[in-house]
Amino acid sequence: MSMKTTIAIPARLASSRFPGKVLADLCGKPVIQWVYEAAQRANIGGSIHILVDSKEVESVAKSFCDSVIMTSPDCHCGTARIVSALDKIDGDFVINIQGDEPLLDSKILAAVSEHAHTSSADIVTPIFKITDAKDIWEPSLVKVAVCRDGRALYFSRSPIPFLRGIERSKWLENFQFFGHIGMYGYRRSVLENYENLHESALELAESLEQLRFLDNGYTIDTIVVNSQTIGVDTPADLQSAIAHVNASQKQQP
């Protein structure tokens, strides 16, 4: 029997840096609608669910999505929000995409779904090759160290690995660093056991939820993709996204 893949989009109204960002207008459509339409373009064949924590987001999301699920505003992360509504979400493999990434490349979603059919890993997540040396030192860009077979060893906001004996200005010339894209594909069994996982000291130290899974013995496969996502975390990010959309539209025939 073939595996069914489902997409879940947690969409939280509150945000310390940009309250209500998922409802912000981006060239005539709310940010969350852009995310939903990117999920549709991936054409993975399964359901798409938007998980909300407010009537305001629920009302907007219902105007374009058939499955909008109300969840508690107390969920501490997107994965916990999905777990809280798992009885309403179908699928053997659930892809968690963030509700604040309107310019998400649908090909990344399709690649995660395709890899899940051949991988034995518990979780699948996309990464990309870092090509700008300054990104190695940017704490907001999560780095990942991987095995030869693509399994993730560790995620960090710090540069990993540390290149001993090499000048920092030459690190990128001597090693291929990878950045992480915050999208996760979970086998359903992983989500079903989520509430039994111990909170990780590493997770708390780095403020990275994926470290809870590594610390509890789960395997995470990485797949290298050619594009990054552009998140909307601040009003300035929204303006950048608007500029990107306008530039893309001008290039279309």
Contacts in CASP RR format, 6 or more apart in sequence:
PFRMAT RR
TARGET T0000
AUTHOR 0000-0000-0000
METHOD contacts of the structure
MODEL  1
MSMKTTIAIPARLASSRFPGKVLADLCGKPVIQWVYEAAQRANIGGSIHI
LVDSKEVESVAKSFCDSVIMTSPDCHCGTARIVSALDKIDGDFVINIQGD
EPLLDSKILAAVSEHAHTSSADIVTPIFKITDAKDIWEPSLVKVAVCRDG
RALYFSRSPIPFLRGIERSKWLENFQFFGHIGMYGYRRSVLENYENLHES
ALELAESLEQLRFLDNGYTIDTIVVNSQTIGVDTPADLQSAIAHVNASQK
QQP
3 92 0 8 1.000
3 93 0 8 1.000
3 116 0 8 1.000
3 117 0 8 1.000
4 46 0 8 1.000
4 90 0 8 1.000
4 91 0 8 1.000
4 92 0 8 1.000
4 93 0 8 1.000
5 44 0 8 1.000
5 45 0 8 1.000
5 46 0 8 1.000
5 91 0 8 1.000
5 92 0 8 1.000
5 93 0 8 1.000
5 94 0 8 1.000
5 95 0 8 1.000
5 113 0 8 1.000
5 116 0 8 1.000
6 46 0 8 1.000
6 47 0 8 1.000
6 48 0 8 1.000
6 49 0 8 1.000
6 89 0 8 1.000
6 90 0 8 1.000
6 91 0 8 1.000
6 93 0 8 1.000
6 94 0 8 1.000
6 95 0 8 1.000
7 39 0 8 1.000
7 42 0 8 1.000
7 44 0 8 1.000
7 46 0 8 1.000
7 47 0 8 1.000
7 48 0 8 1.000
7 49 0 8 1.000
7 94 0 8 1.000
7 95 0 8 1.000
7 97 0 8 1.000
7 109 0 8 1.000
8 49 0 8 1.000
8 51 0 8 1.000
8 82 0 8 1.000
8 89 0 8 1.000
8 94 0 8 1.000
8 95 0 8 1.000
8 96 0 8 1.000
8 97 0 8 1.000
9 32 0 8 1.000
9 35 0 8 1.000
9 36 0 8 1.000
9 39 0 8 1.000
9 48 0 8 1.000
9 49 0 8 1.000
9 50 0 8 1.000
9 51 0 8 1.000
9 97 0 8 1.000
9 98 0 8 1.000
9 99 0 8 1.000
10 51 0 8 1.000
10 71 0 8 1.000
10 75 0 8 1.000
10 78 0 8 1.000
10 81 0 8 1.000
10 82 0 8 1.000
10 96 0 8 1.000
10 98 0 8 1.000
10 99 0 8 1.000
11 22 0 8 1.000
11 32 0 8 1.000
11 35 0 8 1.000
11 50 0 8 1.000
11 51 0 8 1.000
11 52 0 8 1.000
11 53 0 8 1.000
11 57 0 8 1.000
11 61 0 8 1.000
11 99 0 8 1.000
12 22 0 8 1.000
12 52 0 8 1.000
12 53 0 8 1.000
12 73 0 8 1.000
12 75 0 8 1.000
12 78 0 8 1.000
12 81 0 8 1.000
13 19 0 8 1.000
13 20 0 8 1.000
13 22 0 8 1.000
13 23 0 8 1.000
13 52 0 8 1.000
13 53 0 8 1.000
13 54 0 8 1.000
13 56 0 8 1.000
13 57 0 8 1.000
13 73 0 8 1.000
14 20 0 8 1.000
14 53 0 8 1.000
14 73 0 8 1.000
15 21 0 8 1.000
15 100 0 8 1.000
15 233 0 8 1.000
17 233 0 8 1.000
17 234 0 8 1.000
18 24 0 8 1.000
18 232 0 8 1.000
18 233 0 8 1.000
18 234 0 8 1.000
18 235 0 8 1.000
18 237 0 8 1.000
18 238 0 8 1.000
21 31 0 8 1.000
21 100 0 8 1.000
21 232 0 8 1.000
21 233 0 8 1.000
21 238 0 8 1.000
22 30 0 8 1.000
22 31 0 8 1.000
22 32 0 8 1.000
22 57 0 8 1.000
22 99 0 8 1.000
22 100 0 8 1.000
23 30 0 8 1.000
23 31 0 8 1.000
23 32 0 8 1.000
23 56 0 8 1.000
23 57 0 8 1.000
23 60 0 8 1.000
24 30 0 8 1.000
24 31 0 8 1.000
24 232 0 8 1.000
24 238 0 8 1.000
26 34 0 8 1.000
26 102 0 8 1.000
26 232 0 8 1.000
26 238 0 8 1.000
26 241 0 8 1.000
26 242 0 8 1.000
26 245 0 8 1.000
27 242 0 8 1.000
27 245 0 8 1.000
27 246 0 8 1.000
30 60 0 8 1.000
31 99 0 8 1.000
31 100 0 8 1.000
31 102 0 8 1.000
31 232 0 8 1.000
31 238 0 8 1.000
31 241 0 8 1.000
32 50 0 8 1.000
32 57 0 8 1.000
32 60 0 8 1.000
32 61 0 8 1.000
32 99 0 8 1.000
33 60 0 8 1.000
33 64 0 8 1.000
34 102 0 8 1.000
34 103 0 8 1.000
34 104 0 8 1.000
35 97 0 8 1.000
35 98 0 8 1.000
35 99 0 8 1.000
35 100 0 8 1.000
35 101 0 8 1.000
35 102 0 8 1.000
35 104 0 8 1.000
36 48 0 8 1.000
36 50 0 8 1.000
36 61 0 8 1.000
36 64 0 8 1.000
36 65 0 8 1.000
38 102 0 8 1.000
38 103 0 8 1.000
38 104 0 8 1.000
38 105 0 8 1.000
38 106 0 8 1.000
38 109 0 8 1.000
39 48 0 8 1.000
39 97 0 8 1.000
39 104 0 8 1.000
39 106 0 8 1.000
39 109 0 8 1.000
40 48 0 8 1.000
40 106 0 8 1.000
41 106 0 8 1.000
42 106 0 8 1.000
42 107 0 8 1.000
42 109 0 8 1.000
42 110 0 8 1.000
42 113 0 8 1.000
43 106 0 8 1.000
43 110 0 8 1.000
44 95 0 8 1.000
44 109 0 8 1.000
44 110 0 8 1.000
44 113 0 8 1.000
46 90 0 8 1.000
46 91 0 8 1.000
47 67 0 8 1.000
47 89 0 8 1.000
47 90 0 8 1.000
47 91 0 8 1.000
48 65 0 8 1.000
48 67 0 8 1.000
49 65 0 8 1.000
49 67 0 8 1.000
49 68 0 8 1.000
49 69 0 8 1.000
49 85 0 8 1.000
49 88 0 8 1.000
49 89 0 8 1.000
50 61 0 8 1.000
50 65 0 8 1.000
50 67 0 8 1.000
50 68 0 8 1.000
50 69 0 8 1.000
51 69 0 8 1.000
51 71 0 8 1.000
51 78 0 8 1.000
51 81 0 8 1.000
51 82 0 8 1.000
51 85 0 8 1.000
52 58 0 8 1.000
52 61 0 8 1.000
52 68 0 8 1.000
52 69 0 8 1.000
52 70 0 8 1.000
52 71 0 8 1.000
53 70 0 8 1.000
53 71 0 8 1.000
53 72 0 8 1.000
53 73 0 8 1.000
53 75 0 8 1.000
53 81 0 8 1.000
54 73 0 8 1.000
58 68 0 8 1.000
58 70 0 8 1.000
61 68 0 8 1.000
62 68 0 8 1.000
69 85 0 8 1.000
69 88 0 8 1.000
69 89 0 8 1.000
71 81 0 8 1.000
71 84 0 8 1.000
71 85 0 8 1.000
72 81 0 8 1.000
72 84 0 8 1.000
75 81 0 8 1.000
75 84 0 8 1.000
77 209 0 8 1.000
78 96 0 8 1.000
78 98 0 8 1.000
78 209 0 8 1.000
79 96 0 8 1.000
79 184 0 8 1.000
79 186 0 8 1.000
79 191 0 8 1.000
79 194 0 8 1.000
79 209 0 8 1.000
80 194 0 8 1.000
82 89 0 8 1.000
82 94 0 8 1.000
82 96 0 8 1.000
82 191 0 8 1.000
83 191 0 8 1.000
83 194 0 8 1.000
83 195 0 8 1.000
86 188 0 8 1.000
86 191 0 8 1.000
86 192 0 8 1.000
91 188 0 8 1.000
92 187 0 8 1.000
92 188 0 8 1.000
93 113 0 8 1.000
93 116 0 8 1.000
93 185 0 8 1.000
93 186 0 8 1.000
93 187 0 8 1.000
93 188 0 8 1.000
94 185 0 8 1.000
94 186 0 8 1.000
94 188 0 8 1.000
94 191 0 8 1.000
95 109 0 8 1.000
95 112 0 8 1.000
95 113 0 8 1.000
95 183 0 8 1.000
95 184 0 8 1.000
95 185 0 8 1.000
95 186 0 8 1.000
96 183 0 8 1.000
96 184 0 8 1.000
96 185 0 8 1.000
96 186 0 8 1.000
97 104 0 8 1.000
97 109 0 8 1.000
97 183 0 8 1.000
98 182 0 8 1.000
98 183 0 8 1.000
98 231 0 8 1.000
100 231 0 8 1.000
100 232 0 8 1.000
100 233 0 8 1.000
101 229 0 8 1.000
101 230 0 8 1.000
101 231 0 8 1.000
101 232 0 8 1.000
102 230 0 8 1.000
102 231 0 8 1.000
102 232 0 8 1.000
102 241 0 8 1.000
103 229 0 8 1.000
103 230 0 8 1.000
103 231 0 8 1.000
103 241 0 8 1.000
103 244 0 8 1.000
103 245 0 8 1.000
104 229 0 8 1.000
105 225 0 8 1.000
105 227 0 8 1.000
105 229 0 8 1.000
107 225 0 8 1.000
107 227 0 8 1.000
108 126 0 8 1.000
108 181 0 8 1.000
108 183 0 8 1.000
108 225 0 8 1.000
108 227 0 8 1.000
108 229 0 8 1.000
109 183 0 8 1.000
111 126 0 8 1.000
111 223 0 8 1.000
111 225 0 8 1.000
112 124 0 8 1.000
112 125 0 8 1.000
112 126 0 8 1.000
112 183 0 8 1.000
112 185 0 8 1.000
112 223 0 8 1.000
115 124 0 8 1.000
115 221 0 8 1.000
115 223 0 8 1.000
116 124 0 8 1.000
116 185 0 8 1.000
116 187 0 8 1.000
119 221 0 8 1.000
120 219 0 8 1.000
121 151 0 8 1.000
121 219 0 8 1.000
121 220 0 8 1.000
121 221 0 8 1.000
122 186 0 8 1.000
122 187 0 8 1.000
122 189 0 8 1.000
122 190 0 8 1.000
122 213 0 8 1.000
122 218 0 8 1.000
122 219 0 8 1.000
122 220 0 8 1.000
123 184 0 8 1.000
123 185 0 8 1.000
123 186 0 8 1.000
123 187 0 8 1.000
123 190 0 8 1.000
123 210 0 8 1.000
123 213 0 8 1.000
123 218 0 8 1.000
123 219 0 8 1.000
123 220 0 8 1.000
123 221 0 8 1.000
124 184 0 8 1.000
124 185 0 8 1.000
124 220 0 8 1.000
124 221 0 8 1.000
124 222 0 8 1.000
124 223 0 8 1.000
125 152 0 8 1.000
125 180 0 8 1.000
125 181 0 8 1.000
125 182 0 8 1.000
125 183 0 8 1.000
125 184 0 8 1.000
125 185 0 8 1.000
125 210 0 8 1.000
125 220 0 8 1.000
125 221 0 8 1.000
125 222 0 8 1.000
125 223 0 8 1.000
126 180 0 8 1.000
126 181 0 8 1.000
126 182 0 8 1.000
126 183 0 8 1.000
126 222 0 8 1.000
126 223 0 8 1.000
126 224 0 8 1.000
126 225 0 8 1.000
127 144 0 8 1.000
127 146 0 8 1.000
127 178 0 8 1.000
127 179 0 8 1.000
127 180 0 8 1.000
127 181 0 8 1.000
127 222 0 8 1.000
127 223 0 8 1.000
127 224 0 8 1.000
127 225 0 8 1.000
128 178 0 8 1.000
128 179 0 8 1.000
128 181 0 8 1.000
128 224 0 8 1.000
128 225 0 8 1.000
128 226 0 8 1.000
128 227 0 8 1.000
128 228 0 8 1.000
129 176 0 8 1.000
129 177 0 8 1.000
129 178 0 8 1.000
129 179 0 8 1.000
129 224 0 8 1.000
130 136 0 8 1.000
130 141 0 8 1.000
130 143 0 8 1.000
130 172 0 8 1.000
130 176 0 8 1.000
130 177 0 8 1.000
130 178 0 8 1.000
130 179 0 8 1.000
131 172 0 8 1.000
133 169 0 8 1.000
133 171 0 8 1.000
133 172 0 8 1.000
135 141 0 8 1.000
135 177 0 8 1.000
135 179 0 8 1.000
136 143 0 8 1.000
136 159 0 8 1.000
136 171 0 8 1.000
136 172 0 8 1.000
136 177 0 8 1.000
137 159 0 8 1.000
137 168 0 8 1.000
139 157 0 8 1.000
139 158 0 8 1.000
140 157 0 8 1.000
141 157 0 8 1.000
141 179 0 8 1.000
141 180 0 8 1.000
142 155 0 8 1.000
142 156 0 8 1.000
142 157 0 8 1.000
142 179 0 8 1.000
142 180 0 8 1.000
142 182 0 8 1.000
142 208 0 8 1.000
143 155 0 8 1.000
143 156 0 8 1.000
143 157 0 8 1.000
143 158 0 8 1.000
143 159 0 8 1.000
143 160 0 8 1.000
143 177 0 8 1.000
143 178 0 8 1.000
143 179 0 8 1.000
143 180 0 8 1.000
144 152 0 8 1.000
144 153 0 8 1.000
144 154 0 8 1.000
144 155 0 8 1.000
144 156 0 8 1.000
144 160 0 8 1.000
144 178 0 8 1.000
144 179 0 8 1.000
144 180 0 8 1.000
144 222 0 8 1.000
145 152 0 8 1.000
145 153 0 8 1.000
145 154 0 8 1.000
145 156 0 8 1.000
145 160 0 8 1.000
145 161 0 8 1.000
145 178 0 8 1.000
146 152 0 8 1.000
146 153 0 8 1.000
146 178 0 8 1.000
146 222 0 8 1.000
147 153 0 8 1.000
150 221 0 8 1.000
150 222 0 8 1.000
151 219 0 8 1.000
151 220 0 8 1.000
151 221 0 8 1.000
151 222 0 8 1.000
152 210 0 8 1.000
152 214 0 8 1.000
152 220 0 8 1.000
152 221 0 8 1.000
152 222 0 8 1.000
154 160 0 8 1.000
154 211 0 8 1.000
154 214 0 8 1.000
155 180 0 8 1.000
155 206 0 8 1.000
155 208 0 8 1.000
155 210 0 8 1.000
155 211 0 8 1.000
155 214 0 8 1.000
156 206 0 8 1.000
156 208 0 8 1.000
157 206 0 8 1.000
157 207 0 8 1.000
157 208 0 8 1.000
159 171 0 8 1.000
159 177 0 8 1.000
160 177 0 8 1.000
161 175 0 8 1.000
163 171 0 8 1.000
163 174 0 8 1.000
163 175 0 8 1.000
166 174 0 8 1.000
171 177 0 8 1.000
178 222 0 8 1.000
178 224 0 8 1.000
181 225 0 8 1.000
181 228 0 8 1.000
181 229 0 8 1.000
182 229 0 8 1.000
183 229 0 8 1.000
184 210 0 8 1.000
190 213 0 8 1.000
190 218 0 8 1.000
197 212 0 8 1.000
197 213 0 8 1.000
197 216 0 8 1.000
198 212 0 8 1.000
198 215 0 8 1.000
198 216 0 8 1.000
199 212 0 8 1.000
200 211 0 8 1.000
200 212 0 8 1.000
200 214 0 8 1.000
200 215 0 8 1.000
200 216 0 8 1.000
201 215 0 8 1.000
202 208 0 8 1.000
202 211 0 8 1.000
202 212 0 8 1.000
202 214 0 8 1.000
202 215 0 8 1.000
203 209 0 8 1.000
203 210 0 8 1.000
203 211 0 8 1.000
203 212 0 8 1.000
203 215 0 8 1.000
210 220 0 8 1.000
213 220 0 8 1.000
214 220 0 8 1.000
230 237 0 8 1.000
230 240 0 8 1.000
230 241 0 8 1.000
230 244 0 8 1.000
231 237 0 8 1.000
231 241 0 8 1.000
232 238 0 8 1.000
232 241 0 8 1.000
END
